[in-house]
Amino acid sequence: MPIRRVSELMNAEVRTLRPEWTLREAERFLAEHRIAGAPVVDARGRLLGVVSQSDLVRGRARPPSTAAVGAFFTDVDEYREIGALPADEALILVEQLMTRELVAIGPDASPAEAARVMRRHRVHRLLVTEHGELRGVLSPFDLLRALEDGA
C-alpha cells in the first residue's frame, strides 16, 4: 500500500535542544543520539529554531564576540575592541547558533510535496507541525525509504 502522507514517514520521537544549552552540550547531545540536527524548543515546548552540525561547526569557526554573548560591555571607546574578541565556547549558547527560519509542513502533506519543500528551501530536515505544534521531523532518508517501499 503506497504511503500517502508525511505523518506515515516522519520520525515522531523528536529529540530537541534547549536554547540555553552551550555549544559543547549541543555537540554532545547530537553525537549521543547520532543525529545531525534537532529542533530547539523552550521550556513550554514552543518551537524556536533548528540547530544542525553545520551551525555548531560555524559557531566554533566564527564564534560570536564577547559583547554579543553578554560577557563584556563598556561604553568607554578604548575598551570597545575587547568586546569584539571571540567568546569562549563555554559562553556560546544554542540560542545564538540556531537558525530561526523554520521550514515546516503539515502531517497530511504528500511525500512529493515534502520533497519539493526540502529542495526549494535546501534543508535536510523538515519540521512536521500541526496547529503550531511540533509533531515530527522528516529527513531525506525518510523519503528514500518511502521510495524503496514503493510509495
Beta strands, then each sheet from edge to edge (+ up, - down):
strand 1: 37-41
strand 2: 47-52
strand 3: 104-105
strand 4: 126-130
strand 5: 133-138
sheet 1: 1+ 2-
sheet 2: 3+ 4+ 5-
end
